[in-house]
C-alpha cells in the first residue's frame, strides 16, 4: 500500500462520518422546528437548515470524489 492510498482511505472514512452526523441532524430536524415559539426563530432555523443541506451536498460530492480516487 502506498502512503497516498492510506491517506485517501482515512479521508474517505472522515468524510463518511461527517455525512452520517449531518444525516442524523436532519433526521431530528422536524421536532426542533415545531418547538420554536417565534416566527423569527423558525426563519433562523430554516436558514440554518438550508445551509446545512448545502454542506451535506458538498460532503456527499466529496465522498463520491474520494471513492473515485480510491478506485483509480
BADREN-282419 format. One record per residue: residue in three letters; residue number from 0; chain; x, y, z of N, C-alpha, C in turn. Coordinates in steps of 0.001 Angstrom, whole numbers, always signed. Atoms other than C-alpha are relative to their C-alpha. Layout:
// residues N
('ALA', NUM, 'A', (X, Y, Z), (X, Y, Z), (X, Y, Z))
...
//
This chain:
// residues 72
('UNK', 0, 'A', (+835, -1184, +0), (+0, +0, +0), (+879, +1247, +0))
('UNK', 1, 'A', (-744, -1253, +34), (+1194, +3448, -810), (-551, +962, +1047))
('UNK', 2, 'A', (+416, -1011, -976), (+1014, +6407, +1505), (-1229, +738, -488))
('UNK', 3, 'A', (+1148, -713, +567), (-1412, +8143, -839), (-1280, -818, +172))
('UNK', 4, 'A', (+1193, +828, -137), (-3803, +5185, -712), (-490, +7, +1439))
('UNK', 5, 'A', (+380, -2, -1415), (-3753, +5110, +3089), (-638, +1331, +378))
('UNK', 6, 'A', (+575, -1312, -285), (-4366, +8856, +3324), (-1366, +164, -656))
('UNK', 7, 'A', (+1283, -60, +684), (-7173, +8546, +798), (-1060, -804, +763))
('UNK', 8, 'A', (+938, +822, -767), (-8813, +5764, +2820), (-388, +685, +1306))
('UNK', 9, 'A', (+300, -722, -1236), (-8548, +7816, +6032), (-917, +1184, -288))
('UNK', 10, 'A', (+861, -1118, +391), (-10060, +10837, +4264), (-1403, -463, -324))
('UNK', 11, 'A', (+1307, +560, +328), (-12886, +8693, +2960), (-781, -338, +1268))
('UNK', 12, 'A', (+654, +318, -1269), (-13648, +7467, +6468), (-484, +1273, +699))
('UNK', 13, 'A', (+370, -1247, -667), (-13660, +11015, +7880), (-1190, +660, -678))
('UNK', 14, 'A', (+1110, -604, +731), (-15989, +12273, +5163), (-1288, -791, +228))
('UNK', 15, 'A', (+1171, +831, -239), (-18332, +9346, +5674), (-583, +264, +1390))
('UNK', 16, 'A', (+469, -306, -1358), (-18537, +10056, +9407), (-695, +1364, +21))
('UNK', 17, 'A', (+623, -1323, +70), (-19287, +13720, +8675), (-1363, -42, -664))
('UNK', 18, 'A', (+1290, +128, +682), (-22057, +12804, +6247), (-1023, -688, +903))
('UNK', 19, 'A', (+907, +684, -926), (-23557, +10448, +8829), (-477, +943, +1096))
('UNK', 20, 'A', (+399, -948, -1040), (-23552, +13147, +11514), (-1003, +1025, -535))
('UNK', 21, 'A', (+963, -932, +588), (-25301, +15593, +9180), (-1336, -683, -259))
('UNK', 22, 'A', (+1240, +735, +211), (-27831, +12930, +8266), (-795, -118, +1295))
('UNK', 23, 'A', (+682, +115, -1287), (-28626, +12383, +11936), (-578, +1343, +441))
('UNK', 24, 'A', (+527, -1326, -327), (-29053, +16127, +12397), (-1296, +267, -760))
('UNK', 25, 'A', (+1206, -237, +794), (-31581, +16335, +9544), (-1134, -945, +394))
('UNK', 26, 'A', (+1026, +954, -414), (-33403, +13265, +10813), (-799, +523, +1188))
('UNK', 27, 'A', (+665, -542, -1179), (-34217, +15070, +14074), (-540, +1403, -226))
('UNK', 28, 'A', (+353, -1393, +274), (-34972, +18419, +12402), (-1484, +322, +184))
('UNK', 29, 'A', (+1399, -412, -126), (-38819, +18361, +12256), (-445, +242, +1435))
('UNK', 30, 'A', (+387, -201, -1395), (-39160, +18060, +16032), (+529, +1321, +533))
('UNK', 31, 'A', (-588, -1238, -491), (-36885, +21032, +16603), (-772, +1223, -495))
('UNK', 32, 'A', (+701, -1166, +539), (-38799, +23424, +14327), (-1375, +148, +638))
('UNK', 33, 'A', (+1317, -77, -622), (-42118, +22582, +15965), (+78, +625, +1390))
('UNK', 34, 'A', (-162, -547, -1342), (-40724, +23677, +19328), (+343, +1490, +2))
('UNK', 35, 'A', (-368, -1412, +61), (-39760, +27177, +18105), (-1223, +869, +274))
('UNK', 36, 'A', (+1179, -779, -380), (-42095, +29684, +19765), (-250, +1227, -878))
('UNK', 37, 'A', (+174, -1247, +745), (-41486, +32690, +17498), (+272, -203, -1485))
('UNK', 38, 'A', (-278, +87, +1445), (-41540, +33231, +13723), (+1458, +311, -336))
('UNK', 39, 'A', (-1406, -317, +244), (-38043, +34751, +13915), (+884, -1226, +207))
('UNK', 40, 'A', (-772, +1214, -279), (-36686, +31572, +15449), (-220, -1038, -1088))
('UNK', 41, 'A', (+278, +953, +1070), (-38398, +29486, +12785), (+738, +385, -1269))
('UNK', 42, 'A', (-725, -444, +1198), (-36910, +31626, +9984), (+1497, -257, +151))
('UNK', 43, 'A', (-1423, +246, -238), (-33448, +31408, +11544), (+320, -1486, -120))
('UNK', 44, 'A', (-219, +1441, +88), (-33799, +27654, +11848), (-56, -470, -1453))
('UNK', 45, 'A', (+102, +393, +1409), (-34912, +27304, +8221), (+1250, +419, -770))
('UNK', 46, 'A', (-1229, -436, +657), (-31891, +29346, +7089), (+1148, -936, +364))
('UNK', 47, 'A', (-1047, +918, -448), (-29586, +27168, +9173), (-160, -1370, -658))
('UNK', 48, 'A', (+258, +1309, +605), (-31218, +24018, +7824), (+363, -5, -1476))
('UNK', 49, 'A', (-325, -96, +1421), (-30868, +25195, +4212), (+1517, +3, -210))
('UNK', 50, 'A', (-1456, -23, +106), (-27166, +25986, +4705), (+608, -1359, +353))
('UNK', 51, 'A', (-483, +1331, -365), (-26668, +22628, +6381), (-238, -1008, -1123))
('UNK', 52, 'A', (+266, +897, +1130), (-28287, +20883, +3436), (+1025, +218, -1120))
('UNK', 53, 'A', (-1046, -281, +989), (-25832, +22626, +1104), (+1311, -646, +430))
('UNK', 54, 'A', (-1222, +612, -510), (-22971, +21485, +3326), (-37, -1520, -163))
('UNK', 55, 'A', (+109, +1452, +151), (-24269, +17922, +3279), (+154, -408, -1465))
('UNK', 56, 'A', (-169, +277, +1424), (-24480, +18033, -508), (+1457, +67, -418))
('UNK', 57, 'A', (-1423, -102, +310), (-20873, +19190, -726), (+786, -1176, +566))
('UNK', 58, 'A', (-675, +1160, -586), (-19770, +16442, +1625), (-296, -1258, -811))
('UNK', 59, 'A', (+340, +1169, +810), (-21642, +13864, -440), (+768, +15, -1323))
('UNK', 60, 'A', (-779, -104, +1240), (-19966, +15154, -3604), (+1466, -355, +252))
('UNK', 61, 'A', (-1384, +336, -342), (-16577, +14941, -1903), (+153, -1491, +263))
('UNK', 62, 'A', (-20, +1435, -229), (-17415, +11387, -837), (+86, -764, -1316))
('UNK', 63, 'A', (-60, +635, +1321), (-18012, +10415, -4469), (+1396, +170, -601))
('UNK', 64, 'A', (-1354, -227, +521), (-14696, +12006, -5471), (+1005, -896, +706))
('UNK', 65, 'A', (-900, +866, -747), (-12958, +10076, -2718), (-102, -1457, -467))
('UNK', 66, 'A', (+176, +1373, +495), (-14447, +6794, -3917), (+661, -178, -1357))
('UNK', 67, 'A', (-637, +79, +1321), (-13332, +7505, -7480), (+1513, -22, +155))
('UNK', 68, 'A', (-1433, -10, -236), (-9853, +8360, -6212), (+513, -1296, +601))
('UNK', 69, 'A', (-395, +1265, -616), (-9737, +5188, -4167), (+24, -1143, -1032))
('UNK', 70, 'A', (+65, +1054, +1018), (-10713, +3050, -7157), (+1070, +147, -1075))
('UNK', 71, 'A', (-1011, -239, +1054), (-8240, +4650, -9566), (+1357, -193, +541))
//
